[in-house]
Amino acid sequence: MPGRQMHLGVFSVGPGNHVAGWRMEGSFTSSEDFSAFLHIAETAERGKLDFVFIADGLASAPGDHPGSIARFEPFTLMSALAARTSRVGLIGTGSSTYTEPYNLARLVASLDHLSGGRSGWNVVTTSTPQAAANFGLTQPVEHDLRYEMAAEFVDVVQALWDSWEDGARIADRASGAYVDPAKIHPIEHDGRFYKVRGPLNLSRTPQGRPVIVQAGASDAGRGFACRYAEAIFTVQQDLDAAKAFYRETKDGVAAAGRVPEQCKILPGLFPVVGRTDEEARAKLAAMVELVDDRSAINTLSERLGHDMSGYDLDGPMPDLPPSAHIHSYHAVIRAIAQRPGCKLRDIYNIFAVSRAYLVACGSPETVADIMESWFTGPACDGFMLVPATFPGTFDDFVALVVPELQKRSLFRQDYAGTTLRDHLGLDVPENRFTAARAAG
């Protein structure tokens, strides 16, 4: 029997995650091309990956990352992908700030039914001023308040997912009874931010509840993740720092009354794979050559939450406070900036090429060595793959690295189950109303 094994997902962006990936020969160029996402999903399923992940944003500008200027709404896209795949998980981003719990609960539960239990929801609180302006606000909701809203939002969504017990639909032709009313429950939520009667107009989903995912890095975000997240996406560059984050987060999950193993920590990994280390380094060099300075600066500014266009790239990294809206990258950048001789250009290059995710460049053996060292650290439970290009870079990983990981018994040979919870080793949550009934 294999021991602990990695979990792998793929951050799916039509034009690739590298800011200029779309410029590489043979790469997809659009995030409005269904065939591109279908190829990604089919490749992920062929490689036995846990899930494909679709990010989202609620604003657009010509200077954004090419994958963000125009893109599909994630759950609409994943519903189409669900019909063309059978095993791979489907995780999409949905904002808790600019939607309502009932709508979101219905959206994600619909995908879980349509996919046979493969859906997940990446909870984001949406911080940008541009998004706020699209919803009638002059400025974003304050950071900690967004997380207070998100906590109540998730509580309501999970209650709605529980509002139908298993077996509530009878469909008894002989008696004419279609449902058992005793197993369908209004939730009667009346809280600080939301008032929702329920029940949901969908029965309990194949997974019991879809999987909750989160990526917040601020104190409020990490507290929220420890309370709710079943998978946490992170940005890490340093192995020792990642080990510390792993320990602290697992302890935080336990302190929240949950089982640490029921929360998977998945840092982003930017793989560049060649048949040899030299071939991989040549691929990475070609990516660097294609970077457009303006787009890269925009990406750096967006990630840090500060306009970086006026700073000297050959000077030191300026001592900037964490943005009121962006926290995920600040600690990573601060650690890099403390390296001897570090210039702003060094940080700029990291963002321009890998969007600040850990780069694993080399032969299949070299990439697998890096992944194994982090996994056995332990610094993670697996990785969110952030390929530079689709199909090329991702196809290379599945064709070359996955077999190497399988050879080392670090990754599955085949799916052991059919749902996203099966893939991630997550328990099916007990229905709260069923539990209350059992308790008398």
C-alpha positions as CSV (number, residue, x, y, z in Angstrom):
1,M,0.0,0.0,0.0
2,P,1.4,3.5,-0.8
3,G,2.0,5.9,1.9
4,R,1.1,9.6,2.0
5,Q,0.7,10.8,-1.6
6,M,0.6,14.3,-3.2
7,H,-2.5,16.2,-4.2
8,L,-2.1,18.1,-7.5
9,G,-4.3,20.6,-9.2
10,V,-3.8,23.0,-12.1
11,F,-4.4,26.8,-12.2
12,S,-6.1,27.0,-15.5
13,V,-5.7,30.2,-17.6
14,G,-6.3,30.0,-21.3
15,P,-3.3,32.2,-22.4
16,G,-1.0,30.6,-19.7
17,N,0.1,31.9,-16.3
18,H,3.3,33.4,-17.6
19,V,2.5,37.0,-18.5
20,A,3.7,36.5,-22.1
21,G,2.9,32.7,-22.4
22,W,0.4,33.4,-25.1
23,R,3.2,34.6,-27.3
24,M,5.0,31.2,-27.4
25,E,4.5,29.2,-30.5
26,G,1.5,26.8,-30.3
27,S,0.1,28.3,-27.1
28,F,-3.5,29.1,-26.5
29,T,-4.2,32.8,-26.6
30,S,-7.6,33.3,-25.1
31,S,-9.6,32.7,-21.9
32,E,-12.7,32.7,-23.9
33,D,-11.8,29.5,-25.9
34,F,-13.7,26.5,-24.6
35,S,-11.5,24.1,-26.5
36,A,-8.5,25.4,-24.6
37,F,-10.1,24.7,-21.2
38,L,-11.4,21.3,-22.4
39,H,-7.8,20.3,-23.4
40,I,-6.6,21.4,-19.9
41,A,-9.3,19.4,-18.2
42,E,-8.8,16.3,-20.3
43,T,-5.1,16.5,-19.8
44,A,-5.5,16.9,-16.0
45,E,-7.8,13.9,-16.0
46,R,-5.4,11.8,-18.1
47,G,-2.7,12.7,-15.6
48,K,-5.0,11.7,-12.6
49,L,-4.8,15.2,-11.1
50,D,-7.2,16.0,-8.3
51,F,-8.7,19.1,-9.9
52,V,-8.6,21.9,-12.3
53,F,-9.0,25.4,-10.8
54,I,-10.6,28.4,-12.5
55,A,-9.9,31.8,-10.9
56,D,-12.1,34.8,-11.4
57,G,-12.2,38.6,-11.0
58,L,-15.0,41.1,-11.3
59,A,-13.2,43.9,-13.2
60,S,-11.2,44.3,-16.4
61,A,-8.6,46.7,-17.8
62,P,-6.5,46.5,-21.0
63,G,-3.3,46.4,-18.9
64,D,-4.3,43.3,-16.9
65,H,-2.7,39.9,-17.2
66,P,-3.9,38.5,-20.6
67,G,-5.9,35.8,-18.8
68,S,-7.8,38.4,-16.8
69,I,-8.8,40.9,-19.4
70,A,-11.7,38.8,-20.7
71,R,-12.7,35.4,-19.3
72,F,-15.6,33.0,-18.7
73,E,-17.6,33.0,-15.5
74,P,-16.1,29.9,-13.8
75,F,-19.1,27.9,-12.8
76,T,-20.7,28.2,-16.2
77,L,-17.4,27.1,-17.8
78,M,-17.1,24.2,-15.4
79,S,-20.6,23.0,-16.0
80,A,-19.7,22.5,-19.6
81,L,-16.4,20.8,-18.6
82,A,-18.4,18.5,-16.3
83,A,-20.2,17.1,-19.3
84,R,-16.9,16.2,-21.1
85,T,-15.0,14.7,-18.1
86,S,-15.8,12.1,-15.6
87,R,-13.3,12.2,-12.7
88,V,-11.2,15.3,-12.4
89,G,-12.4,17.8,-9.8
90,L,-13.7,21.3,-10.8
91,I,-13.0,24.2,-8.4
92,G,-14.2,27.7,-9.2
93,T,-13.9,31.1,-7.6
94,G,-16.9,32.9,-6.3
95,S,-17.0,36.2,-4.4
96,S,-18.6,36.4,-1.0
97,T,-18.6,40.2,-1.2
98,Y,-20.5,40.7,-4.4
99,T,-23.1,37.9,-4.5
100,E,-25.7,36.5,-2.2
101,P,-25.4,33.2,-0.2
102,Y,-28.5,31.7,-1.7
103,N,-27.4,32.3,-5.3
104,L,-23.8,31.1,-4.6
105,A,-25.0,28.0,-2.8
106,R,-27.3,27.1,-5.7
107,L,-24.6,27.7,-8.3
108,V,-22.0,25.5,-6.7
109,A,-24.5,22.8,-5.7
110,S,-25.8,22.7,-9.3
111,L,-22.2,22.0,-10.5
112,D,-21.9,19.2,-7.9
113,H,-25.0,17.5,-9.1
114,L,-24.1,18.0,-12.8
115,S,-20.5,16.6,-12.3
116,G,-21.5,13.7,-10.0
117,G,-19.8,15.2,-6.9
118,R,-16.7,17.0,-8.3
119,S,-17.2,20.6,-7.4
120,G,-15.4,23.0,-5.1
121,W,-15.8,26.7,-4.2
122,N,-12.8,29.0,-3.8
123,V,-14.0,31.6,-1.5
124,V,-12.7,35.1,-2.2
125,T,-13.7,38.4,-0.6
126,T,-12.8,40.5,-3.6
127,S,-10.6,43.5,-2.6
128,T,-10.0,45.6,-5.7
129,P,-11.3,49.2,-6.1
130,Q,-12.1,48.4,-9.7
131,A,-14.5,45.6,-8.6
132,A,-16.1,47.8,-6.0
133,A,-16.8,50.4,-8.6
134,N,-18.6,47.8,-10.7
135,F,-21.0,47.2,-7.8
136,G,-21.9,50.8,-7.0
137,L,-19.3,51.4,-4.3
138,T,-16.8,54.2,-4.2
139,Q,-14.2,52.1,-2.4
140,P,-13.8,48.4,-1.4
141,V,-15.3,47.0,1.8
142,E,-12.7,47.3,4.6
143,H,-10.5,44.2,4.8
144,D,-11.5,42.7,8.2
145,L,-15.1,43.5,7.6
146,R,-15.0,41.5,4.4
147,Y,-13.8,38.4,6.3
148,E,-16.5,38.9,8.9
149,M,-19.1,39.0,6.1
150,A,-17.4,35.9,4.5
151,A,-17.6,33.9,7.7
152,E,-21.4,34.5,7.9
153,F,-21.7,33.9,4.2
154,V,-20.1,30.5,4.4
155,D,-22.2,29.5,7.4
156,V,-25.3,30.3,5.4
157,V,-24.2,28.5,2.3
158,Q,-23.3,25.4,4.3
159,A,-26.6,25.5,6.1
160,L,-28.4,25.7,2.7
161,W,-26.4,22.7,1.4
162,D,-27.6,20.8,4.5
163,S,-31.2,22.0,4.2
164,W,-32.1,18.7,2.4
165,E,-31.3,15.5,4.2
166,D,-30.3,12.4,2.4
167,G,-33.4,10.5,1.3
168,A,-35.6,13.7,1.3
169,R,-36.8,12.9,-2.2
170,I,-39.0,9.8,-2.1
171,A,-40.8,9.8,-5.5
172,D,-43.1,7.0,-4.4
173,R,-45.4,6.4,-7.4
174,A,-47.7,4.2,-5.3
175,S,-48.4,6.7,-2.6
176,G,-48.0,9.8,-4.6
177,A,-45.5,11.2,-2.1
178,Y,-42.7,13.0,-3.9
179,V,-40.7,14.3,-0.9
180,D,-40.5,13.7,2.9
181,P,-41.3,17.2,4.3
182,A,-39.6,16.2,7.6
183,K,-36.3,16.0,5.8
184,I,-36.4,19.4,4.1
185,H,-35.7,22.3,6.4
186,P,-35.8,26.1,6.3
187,I,-32.6,27.4,7.9
188,E,-34.2,30.7,9.2
189,H,-30.9,32.5,9.3
190,D,-31.1,36.1,10.6
191,G,-27.6,37.5,11.1
192,R,-25.6,40.7,11.0
193,F,-25.2,40.7,7.3
194,Y,-27.6,38.2,5.8
195,K,-31.2,37.1,6.3
196,V,-32.1,33.8,4.5
197,R,-35.1,31.6,5.1
198,G,-34.3,28.5,2.9
199,P,-34.4,25.7,2.2
200,L,-32.3,25.5,-1.0
201,N,-34.2,24.5,-4.1
202,L,-31.7,21.7,-4.7
203,S,-31.4,18.4,-2.9
204,R,-28.3,17.3,-0.9
205,T,-25.4,17.0,-3.3
206,P,-23.3,13.9,-4.2
207,Q,-20.5,15.0,-1.9
208,G,-22.8,16.1,0.9
209,R,-21.3,19.5,0.5
210,P,-19.0,20.8,-2.2
211,V,-15.3,21.4,-1.1
212,I,-14.4,24.8,0.4
213,V,-11.1,26.3,-0.8
214,Q,-9.4,29.5,0.4
215,A,-6.2,31.4,-0.3
216,G,-6.1,34.4,2.2
217,A,-2.7,35.2,3.7
218,S,-3.6,38.0,6.1
219,D,-4.3,37.3,9.8
220,A,-8.0,37.5,9.1
221,G,-7.6,35.4,6.0
222,R,-5.6,32.7,7.7
223,G,-8.0,32.6,10.6
224,F,-10.9,32.2,8.2
225,A,-9.0,29.4,6.3
226,C,-8.3,27.5,9.6
227,R,-12.0,27.6,10.4
228,Y,-13.5,26.7,7.0
229,A,-11.0,25.7,4.3
230,E,-10.6,22.1,3.2
231,A,-7.8,23.1,0.8
232,I,-5.6,26.2,1.1
233,F,-3.7,27.7,-1.8
234,T,-0.5,29.5,-0.8
235,V,2.4,31.4,-2.3
236,Q,5.7,30.2,-0.9
237,Q,9.4,30.6,-2.1
238,D,11.4,29.5,0.9
239,L,11.3,25.9,2.1
240,D,11.9,26.7,5.8
241,A,9.2,29.4,5.8
242,A,6.8,27.0,4.1
243,K,7.5,24.3,6.8
244,A,6.7,26.9,9.5
245,F,3.5,28.0,7.6
246,Y,2.5,24.3,7.3
247,R,2.9,23.6,11.1
248,E,1.2,26.9,12.1
249,T,-1.7,26.3,9.8
250,K,-2.3,22.7,10.8
251,D,-2.2,23.9,14.5
252,G,-4.7,26.6,13.6
253,V,-7.0,24.1,12.0
254,A,-6.8,21.9,15.2
255,A,-7.4,25.0,17.4
256,A,-10.6,25.7,15.4
257,G,-11.9,22.2,16.4
258,R,-11.2,20.5,13.1
259,V,-9.0,17.6,12.1
260,P,-5.7,18.9,10.5
261,E,-5.6,16.2,7.9
262,Q,-9.0,17.5,6.6
263,C,-7.3,20.6,5.4
264,K,-4.8,20.3,2.5
265,I,-2.1,22.9,2.0
266,L,-1.1,23.4,-1.6
267,P,1.5,26.0,-2.6
268,G,1.7,27.2,-6.2
269,L,4.4,25.6,-8.3
270,F,5.6,27.0,-11.7
271,P,7.1,23.9,-13.5
272,V,9.4,24.3,-16.5
273,V,10.3,20.8,-17.7
274,G,12.8,19.5,-20.3
275,R,14.3,16.2,-21.1
276,T,17.4,17.5,-19.5
277,D,18.2,20.4,-17.0
278,E,19.8,22.3,-19.9
279,E,16.8,22.0,-22.1
280,A,14.5,23.2,-19.3
281,R,16.8,26.2,-18.6
282,A,16.7,27.1,-22.3
283,K,12.9,27.1,-22.1
284,L,12.9,29.3,-19.1
285,A,15.3,31.8,-20.8
286,A,13.0,31.9,-23.8
287,M,10.1,32.8,-21.5
288,V,12.1,35.7,-19.9
289,E,12.9,37.1,-23.4
290,L,9.2,37.4,-24.2
291,V,8.2,39.5,-21.2
292,D,6.6,42.8,-22.0
293,D,7.8,45.4,-19.4
294,R,4.5,47.2,-19.1
295,S,2.5,44.0,-18.6
296,A,5.0,42.7,-16.1
297,I,5.0,46.0,-14.1
298,N,1.2,45.9,-14.0
299,T,1.3,42.3,-12.7
300,L,3.8,43.3,-10.0
301,S,1.7,46.3,-9.0
302,E,-1.5,44.3,-8.9
303,R,0.1,41.6,-6.7
304,L,1.6,44.1,-4.3
305,G,-1.3,46.5,-4.2
306,H,1.0,49.4,-4.9
307,D,1.9,51.2,-8.2
308,M,5.4,50.1,-8.9
309,S,5.9,51.9,-12.2
310,G,7.8,54.9,-10.7
311,Y,10.5,52.9,-8.9
312,D,14.0,52.2,-10.2
313,L,14.3,48.5,-11.1
314,D,18.0,48.6,-10.4
315,G,17.4,50.0,-6.9
316,P,16.4,48.2,-3.7
317,M,13.0,46.9,-3.1
318,P,11.1,49.9,-1.5
319,D,9.9,49.4,2.1
320,L,6.2,49.3,1.4
321,P,3.5,48.4,3.9
322,P,1.1,45.6,3.2
323,S,-1.7,46.9,0.9
324,A,-5.1,47.3,2.4
325,H,-6.3,45.0,-0.3
326,I,-3.5,42.6,-1.1
327,H,-1.8,40.4,1.5
328,S,-0.9,37.2,-0.2
329,Y,2.5,38.2,-1.6
330,H,3.8,40.7,1.0
331,A,5.6,38.2,3.3
332,V,7.1,36.3,0.3
333,I,8.4,39.5,-1.2
334,R,9.8,40.8,2.1
335,A,11.8,37.6,2.6
336,I,13.2,37.8,-1.0
337,A,14.1,41.5,-0.5
338,Q,16.2,40.7,2.5
339,R,18.6,38.5,0.4
340,P,22.0,40.2,0.0
341,G,22.2,42.4,-3.1
342,C,18.5,41.9,-3.9
343,K,17.2,44.6,-6.4
344,L,13.7,45.4,-7.3
345,R,14.5,44.0,-10.8
346,D,15.0,40.6,-9.1
347,I,11.6,40.7,-7.7
348,Y,10.2,42.1,-10.9
349,N,11.6,39.1,-12.8
350,I,10.1,36.6,-10.4
351,F,6.6,38.2,-10.9
352,A,7.0,38.6,-14.6
353,V,7.9,35.0,-15.2
354,S,6.2,33.0,-12.4
355,R,3.8,35.4,-10.8
356,A,5.8,34.8,-7.6
357,Y,5.2,31.1,-7.4
358,L,7.9,28.6,-6.7
359,V,9.9,27.8,-9.9
360,A,10.8,24.1,-10.5
361,C,13.0,24.1,-13.6
362,G,14.8,21.0,-14.9
363,S,14.5,17.5,-16.0
364,P,11.6,15.3,-14.8
365,E,13.9,14.0,-12.0
366,T,15.0,17.5,-11.0
367,V,11.4,18.8,-10.8
368,A,10.3,15.7,-8.9
369,D,13.2,16.1,-6.5
370,I,12.1,19.7,-5.7
371,M,8.5,18.5,-5.2
372,E,9.5,15.6,-3.0
373,S,11.7,17.7,-0.8
374,W,8.8,20.1,-0.1
375,F,6.2,17.3,0.3
376,T,8.3,15.2,2.7
377,G,9.5,18.3,4.6
378,P,6.6,18.5,5.3
379,A,5.9,21.9,3.8
380,C,2.8,21.0,1.9
381,D,0.3,18.3,1.0
382,G,0.8,18.7,-2.7
383,F,0.8,21.6,-5.2
384,M,-1.3,23.9,-7.3
385,L,0.5,23.7,-10.7
386,V,0.8,27.1,-12.3
387,P,2.0,26.3,-15.9
388,A,3.6,29.0,-18.0
389,T,1.7,28.0,-21.1
390,F,-1.1,25.8,-22.3
391,P,-1.0,23.3,-23.8
392,G,2.8,23.0,-23.9
393,T,4.2,23.5,-20.4
394,F,1.3,21.6,-18.8
395,D,1.4,18.7,-21.3
396,D,5.1,18.4,-20.6
397,F,4.5,18.1,-16.9
398,V,1.8,15.4,-17.3
399,A,3.9,13.5,-19.8
400,L,7.2,13.7,-18.0
401,V,6.9,14.5,-14.3
402,V,3.7,12.6,-13.3
403,P,5.3,9.3,-14.3
404,E,8.4,10.1,-12.3
405,L,6.2,10.9,-9.2
406,Q,4.3,7.7,-9.7
407,K,7.5,5.7,-10.0
408,R,8.5,7.2,-6.6
409,S,5.0,6.2,-5.2
410,L,4.4,9.9,-4.5
411,F,1.3,10.2,-6.7
412,R,-1.6,8.0,-7.6
413,Q,-1.5,5.5,-10.5
414,D,-5.3,5.9,-10.9
415,Y,-8.3,7.5,-9.2
416,A,-9.5,5.6,-6.2
417,G,-12.9,7.3,-6.2
418,T,-15.2,9.5,-8.2
419,T,-15.7,12.7,-6.2
420,L,-13.4,15.6,-5.4
421,R,-13.6,14.6,-1.7
422,D,-12.4,11.1,-2.7
423,H,-9.4,12.6,-4.5
424,L,-8.4,14.9,-1.7
425,G,-9.1,12.4,1.1
426,L,-11.8,14.5,2.7
427,D,-14.7,13.1,4.7
428,V,-18.3,13.7,3.7
429,P,-19.6,16.2,6.3
430,E,-22.5,15.0,8.4
431,N,-25.8,16.7,7.7
432,R,-26.6,19.0,10.6
433,F,-30.3,18.2,10.6
434,T,-29.7,14.5,10.4
435,A,-27.3,14.8,13.3
436,A,-29.9,16.7,15.3
437,R,-32.5,14.1,14.6
438,A,-30.1,11.3,15.7
439,A,-29.4,13.3,18.9
440,G,-33.1,13.3,19.7
